[in-house]
Amino acid sequence: MTTAARANGSRDLPHPALEEIRLESVLHALADPMRLQVVRELAADRDELSCSHFDLPVTKSTTTHHFRVLRESGVIRQVYRGTAKMNGLRRDDLDDLFPGLLDSVLAAAARQADRLGG
């Protein structure tokens, strides 16, 4: 976040620029089952979803951690809309940088969920 944004009391959250997104960070973010569940829901909805939309079986502080990892890796973009923190998948950015990666991971996750009955 820029100094000017902080001085103005902005609630903008820091996100990596396109050129700062690294494959190993994206893979790390997607490797966790809770974070992968968030990404799957965002991909299925194709719109922004509030943090409260997600029903993760972890504490609120752990949920916050998972969203921060996803944001800081460049997988999602978070913005405040009123009092809600909205989450959107950075699909276009990820597809530009790593063509086919997100689709492959999502397809593999769906096959695994089918296989395991989840």
Secondary structure, DSSP 8 states (H G I E B T S, - for coil): --HHHHHTT--------GGG--HHHHHHHHHSHHHHHHHHHHHHH-S-EEGGG---SS-HHHHHHHHHHHHHHTSEEEEEETTEEEEEE-HHHHHHHSTTHHHHHHHHHHHHHHHHT-
